[in-house]
Amino acid sequence: MNRRLVKVVVALAAIFLMIGFGTAFAQQQAQQGKTIFDYKSDLKLTDDQVKKMRELLGDLDKEVKVYRAKLTLIDVDLQNLMEKEGDMNDLRKKIKEAYDIQASIKIADIETARKINQVLKPDQLKKWREIQQEAAAKK
């Protein structure tokens, strides 16, 4: 099997795994505890606000899936370079590319969190920050 085909197969497998096991955001939130949606009544969120936030999170999830697929391809390239004692400059490029993608994921996450904060009214945002502070203090 040639390298290009291996890359495609690995990327598709990664995408199917991500789809099959749920969104990256949902998995992260399950590990972290409650989400903003668990405080819908406390924050007095409207259905429109919930809809907008879910759309933002859905967009983030799609973006993260693309980034993770790219990381999978880079990992295959790195493994091939390592096995073949590849050129150090090529290894550096791939490693930096992987870290750039990881940084892009973090940036996208922060941007989405800020967009969600903009959906909230000032009093809701204040209450949400208090809830987050209380949760952080419990950890």
Secondary structure as GFF3:
##gff-version 3
##sequence-region A 1 139
A	DSSP	alpha_helix	3	20	.	.	.	ID=ss1
A	DSSP	alpha_helix	24	32	.	.	.	ID=ss2
A	DSSP	three_ten_helix	36	39	.	.	.	ID=ss3
A	DSSP	alpha_helix	40	43	.	.	.	ID=ss4
A	DSSP	alpha_helix	47	83	.	.	.	ID=ss5
A	DSSP	alpha_helix	88	119	.	.	.	ID=ss6
A	DSSP	alpha_helix	122	138	.	.	.	ID=ss7
###
